Amino acid sequence: MAMTTTEKRPVWLPGLAVAALAAVIAWALSTLIPAVPLLTAAVVLGILVAQVPAAKPLVRGTLAPGLALSARRLMRIGVVLLGLKLSLFDVASLGWGVFLSTVAIVLITFGGTWLLGRAFRLPGHEPLLIATGFAICGASAIGAMSGVVRAKTSEQAQPVALVTLCGTLAIAVLPALWHPLGLDNLQFGHWVGASVHDVGQVVATAQVAGGGALAVALVVKLTRVVMLAPIVAVAGVVERRRFRANPESSRPPLVPLFVVGFIAAILARTFLDIPDVVLATADTVQTALLAMALFGLGAAVDVKKLVTTGWRTLVVGLLSWALIAALALAAIHLFS
């Protein structure tokens, strides 16, 4: 008996292939235009493709399984590999004042944004996802939190679009405010690292102030990324309590496996002598996986719906962006 097309080819393969192609295109765009971070380009490509009338049936149909696989599983693997960028010794080099202020900024932004989302009556998990993305590390954090609370791809779409929009705006807005605010190069790097969302956006924003500013920005930013593990773990505990109130739902793990992997990667980078070639390879793979994942998330964004019914989400995102920028600026003046 001849095999059917479905039997010959996994249903997720077409979407996965398109996500991989999109990652290559995003890399090419980022290479040609260095000011455009690769992961930002991947999200924007996904959003644009999803708005093309001829592409919509494919995105919602044939490509959907592969795009969903990219947005979920590849995102989790990418988050694990992100841990290899973090050394606890680098975090310690900031000093207690900067470290504690960075942690405080994350927690206040997270709590404040969540309350704003609740006050504006955002649906489902959107308040939690926006809070995670704006407080920690953008779309990657949104994907990680979604895996814990089991948020639908549709619930992730608007938070991802907003955190990408605000992070992209930061690339132009923060350098314009650098000198008027009276910041020196290192202070500017600190401000960028403490307030810009995605790592690529941090690089694109801080590099205008030189290598010293970029180094400070990356260490402060990666300190925020460390907060991903405890915040996601707490969310996992809360989700398990909800399971007890609703036993019919499947029981979530206390700490998701990818969070354990993320922590293990941080400890490995801190205490093991990992060859540079291994770190470089892991960084390339991590970037590729996150690019594919973010294209998948971007493809779930309905711009028409966002414009017509998502104004409350937009207001929450902009207020959160203003909150974290103001808190980071206050911390700089306090500890400089």
ABEGO torsion letter per residue (X at the ends): XBBBAAAABBAAAAAAAAAAAAAAAAAAAAAABAABBAAAAAAAAAAAAAABAAAAAAAABAAAAAAAAAAAAAAAAAAAAAAAABBAAAAAAAEAAAAAAAAAAAAAAAAAAAAAAAAAGBBEAAAAAAAAAAABAEAAAAAAAAAAAGBBAAAAAAAAAAAAAAAAAAAAAAAAAAAAAGBBAAAAAAAAAAABABAAAAAAAAAAAEAAAAAAAAAAAAAAAAAAAAAAAAAAAAAAAAAAABAABBBBBABBAAAAAAAAAAAAAAABBBBAAAAAAAAAAAAAAAAAAAAAAAAABBAAAAAAAAAAAAAAAAAAAAAAAAAAAAAAAAAX
